[in-house]
Amino acid sequence: MKTIHMFQTTPRIIMGPGAVAGIVDEVRRFAAQKVLIVTDPGIVKAGIIDKVESILSKAGVVFSRFQDIEPDPRLEIAEAAAQFARHEGVDLIIGVGGGSSIDIAKITAILVTNDQKLSSLVGIDLIPLPGLKTIIIPTTAGTGSEVTPIVILSDEDEQLKKGVVSPYLFPNTAILDPELTAGMPPAVTAATGMDALIHAIEAYTSKNAWPMTDMLALEAIKKIHKNLRAACTNGSDLAARAAMLEGSMLAGMAFANAGVTAVHAFAYPIGATFHIPHGVANSIMLIPVMEFNMSANLEKFADIAACLGVDTKGLGLQEACLKGIAAVRSLAEDVNVPSRLLPFGIEKADIPALAEGVLKVTRLLANNPRDLSKQDAERIYLSVL
């Protein structure tokens, strides 16, 4: 049987220190008359938006700003941003910030041109029309959302995170400037960096992986493993910051085409219900899910170990895999990412409902290399309680 693969990514990517200065050229390429900047209060407080707006102002670009973005944004935030964009009459969206701001920017561009309820767009390929043009400027090295066709939003009624997936969600331009990430606190650097590593690991072990995504995922694992500690301990290390942005982007390209797996499926319910930051939730769940999935593809998990600096020569496959998992645990410990659920208020009594939430994330579980039952899900949660 022949397997047909398709690779898609953001068509224009601009990288390097000071790259944000080129934003005016990108705005002019799209002949935009009025721009909406989508961001969050933290990015405003850090002064990053001042830098972006100053560049635009000096060039005479007309813009307005929507900054009411929250972590793990709710569906209602996306609808509010779209209403603001319509009121302002904008024809280009610029997203500046971490994954939450980027996702709201992407979905806002879609909602302006699609006269439908947001809830009807949740799922795969349900967006009828292209959105407004988008320029995305990440200020964290984690989600890779600047190169993915995915938006994740929180549904408070169902206490779940839900995905909107469509090629129309690929940004038109991504600008990756490591200077904008230099002020990221160590805890945010660590959590987002681990998130990027997880994207790469899951893309490589996904059932939908293929040589193109494998190449990107393995390179991402190497870059992130080599640079995350340095980025956390010395935030002004621009070489490490640039490498982390590149690693996050490569991981994003990989999982955008191969998909993520059960780590994210476990992270969604605890993130939506207990408001654990996404990167932290993923990091907590990574080790037990790797241990569960390992037997389904020993060769690939051994490859991951080698990319994490493990000398696998002379080791059996299972031993190599276990050493790789130990290397992941060591990295997470070194950058001080939490590893247990109890400190976030999760108790044993919460586990059955959370396990049911995992099984609802069928879009991701379909990619997982090993089938998962509710009992498996409960055991995995209990192992990190």
N, C-alpha and C positions, 0 to 999 in steps of 0.2 A: 504494500500500500504506500502511495506517495503522500508525504506530509507537506502541505503548503504553508510557508511562513510569510508574514508581512512585518516589516520593520518601519516604525514611524517615530519621529521625534520633532522637536521644535526646529523650524527651518533655519533660524538665524540665531547664532550664539556668539556673544562678544565677551571675551574674558581678559582679565589682567588688572593689575593695580591702576586705578584711575579710570577704568573703563566706563564708569558712570558718566563721565564728561561727554560721552558720545550719545547720550539720550536725546539730545536735540536733533541730531541727524536722523535718529529713528522716528521721532515724532514727525519730522518733515517728510520722511519717506512715505508715511501714511496720509500725508496732507490733512492732518487733524486740525480742526478749528477750535475745539475745546476739549481739554483733557481732564479726566477724573483720577486723582491719586487715591488709592486705597491702602490704608496702613493701620497701625494700632498705636495706642497711647505710649507704649514703651519706646517705639521707634521715634515718635515725636520727641519724647523726653530726652532721648539719646542724641538728638540733634541731626540725625541722619536725614530726616525730611527737610530740614532747613537747607542742607547741602543740595538735595535734589531740586527743591523749589527755587533755590537761588540760581541754579543752572538754567532752569526753564524761564524764570523771570527775566534774566539778562538777555535771553534770546527772543523775548516778546511772546512766549507761549502762554496762552490763556488757560488757567486751570482752576479746579476747585478740589477740595479734600474731604474724604470720608474716613474718619479715624476710629469709629466706634466698633472696633474689632476686638473680640474676646478670644482667649484660648479655646480650642476645640469649638469653633463657632456654631451656634444653633441655626437651624433653618430660618428662623425669624431674622437673624442678622443679615443673611443673604438677601432676604426680601426687602429689608430696610435699605440696604445698599443699592439695590436695583431701583427702588422708588426714588432715592436721592439722585441716582444717575439720570433717570428719566426727567426729573424736575430740572436738573441742571442742563439738560440738552447736550450731553457730552457725546463725542464720537470716537474716543480712544480711552482705554483704561490702562493705568500704570499701577501695578501692584508692587509695593515695597515692604519687605518684612520677612517674617518666617512663614511657615506653612499655612497658618490661619489666614494671614493677610493675603497671601498668594491665592489660596483657594477661593476666598471671597471675591477677589478681583476677577478670577477666571469665571466664576458662576455669575457675577454681576454682568459681565459682557454678554453672556448667553441670555440672561433674563430680559435684558433690554430689547433684544430682537425677537424673542420668542414669547408670544402672548399666552403663556400657559402657567399653571400653578407649578411651583417648584417641586411639590410632592410627586407630580406626574413625570418628572424627569429623572427621578431616582431609579437607578438600574443601569443597564448597558444599552447604548445606542438608541436612546429615547429622545434625544434632542433633534427637533426637525430642521432647524435653520442655524447657519453660522452666527456667531456673536459679533460684537464689536472687536476691532483689533486690540491686541493686548501686548504690553511690554512688561516683563516681569524682572524684578531686581531683588534677588534673595539676600537677606542679611544674616541668615544662618546657613550652616552647611549640614543639612539633615534631610529635609523632606524630598528634595529633588523635584518638587512640584513644577519648577520652571521648565521641565522637559517631559511632563506626563500629561495624559488626557483624563486625569482623575481629579475629582473634588470630593473631600470628605467633610460631612456636616453631622452635627449632633441632633438627634431627634429625642427631645426630653420626654415626650409622651411615652415612647417605647424604650427609653433609656438605652439607646443603641446609636452607634455611629453608622451613617449610611453613605454609600458612594454613588456619585453620578459619574458615569464613564462614557466618553464620546470623543472621537477625533477632533470635534469642534472645540474641545477644551485645551488642545495644545496651544500654548502661547505663540504669538507671531515672532517675538524677539525675546531672548533672555540676555540680561547683562549681569555678568558675574564679576564683581569687583571685591577682592579680598580686603581692601581698605575699609569697606563698610562692615566687615565682620570682626575687625580688630578689637572692638569694645565689648564683644560678647562675654558675659561672665563665665567663669570656669564651669559652673553647674549646667548652664545652657549649652555651652560648647560640648560638654560631655554627653548630655542627653541627646542632642541633635546629631552628634557624631556617631553615637551608638545606633541611632535610628537609621542613619545612612548605611552603616555596616550591615544592619539587619536586612535592609532592602537588597543589598548585594547577595548576602547569604541565601535569602529566600528566593531571589530570582534564579540563582545558580541551581538550587535544588527543586525548583518548581517543575511540575509535570510538563509545562509548556516551554521549558528552556530549550534553546537550540544554539548552535555554535556562535552566532552573532551576539546573543545575550550573554552566553557563557564568557566570551572574551571580555565584554564590558564589566561583568560582575566580578571576575577574578582580578582585573586591574583595579577595580574599586576597592576590593578587600585589601589588596596590597597597600594602596595609597592611604587608606584610612588607618590601617593597623600601624603603618610607619609614622603617621603624623598626628594622630589624635592626642597622644600623651603630650607632645610638644605644644600643640594648640591650646591645651588646657592649662599647662604650667606657665606658658609665656604667650599671652594673648596677642602681643605685638609682633610675634614671629610671622611675618607676612608670607614667607615661603611655606610654612606649615598651614597657614590659613588658606593660601591659594590651593595647596594640594588637597585640603579638606573640601573646598568648594568643588574642585574637579572630581574628587572621589564621590561626593554626593551626587553630582550631575551624572557621572557614569553609572552609578547605582540606579539613579532615576531612569535613565535610558533603558537599563536592563529590565527593571521590574515593570516599566510601562509596557514592555513587549512580552515579557514572560509571566508577569504576575507575581504577587507575594503570596504567602501561604499561611500556615496556622498561627505563627507568632502574632501577626496582625489580627487574626480572628479572635485570639485570646485577649489582645490589648483593647479591642473596641468596647466590650462590655464593661471592663473595669474603668476605662477612660470615661465612658459616657455616664456611668452610675456614680463613680467615686471621684471623678474629675482629676484623675492622675494624668500629669502631662504625657503626651503621646510617646515621646522618646523614652521616658522613664517606664511607662507601661510596657512598651516593647522590650526594653532591656530586662525587666524583671522576668518576662515570659520566655526570653530567648533560650536560656540554658535548658530548661526542662523540655521545651519543644524540640530542640536539637537532639537531646537524648532520646526522645520518643521517635523522631523521624530517621535517626541515623541508620537503623537497620534496613531501611527501605532503599538506600543508595550509598553503601559504604564507600564506593570509589569516589563519589563526589564530595562526601564529607572529609575524606582523606585529602582531596585536592585543596579544600578550604584550609585544612590544617597546615599544609605546605605554604599557602599564601599568608598564614599567620605566623610564619617564622619557625614552624616546627620542622625539625630534621626527621623526615619520615623514612629515610633509607634504612632498610633492614627491619622495619616495623611491619607487623601484620596490619591489615586494613582496619580492623576494629580498634587496635591499640592506637593507630594513627588518628582515627576519628576522636577517640577519647582525649588524646593529647591536644587536639585542635579545640575541643570544647573547653578544656582546661585553660588554653591560651585566651579564649574569649572571656572566661571568668576572670582571669588575671587582668586583662585589659579593663574590664568593667570595674573591678576593685580599684585599680590604679587611678582611674578618673572619678572615683567616688560616686558611681551611679547606684541608687538603691537596688536591693536585690530581694526584698521581702514585701509582702502585701499587708501584713498586720499594721505597720506604721501609718497606713493610709485609711485605717478604719475598717478594713475588710475582715470579717470573722468567718469561722467555719460554717455558720448557719447561712451565710450568703452564697456559698459555693454552688449549690444545686441550681439556683436561678442564674448565676453567672455562666455555668456550664450550658444551660439552655440557650443563653445568649450567643455563646460561641457557635453552636450548631445552626443558628439562624444566618450566620455569615457564609452562606453557601458559595457566594462568588469566589471567596478566597480558599475555602476548604476544597473546592474542586481542583485547585492547583497543588494541594499538599501531597507529598510523595507517599504518605501512609494514611489509610482510612482512620477516622477518629469517631469513637462512640461517646455518648454522654458520660459513661463511666470513666473513659480515658480522660475526658476533659476535667472531670472532678478531681481525678488523681493528680493531673498536672497542676491544677490550681493549688491543691493541698500541699504539693511538694515545695511551693514557695510561699506558703502562708506565713 
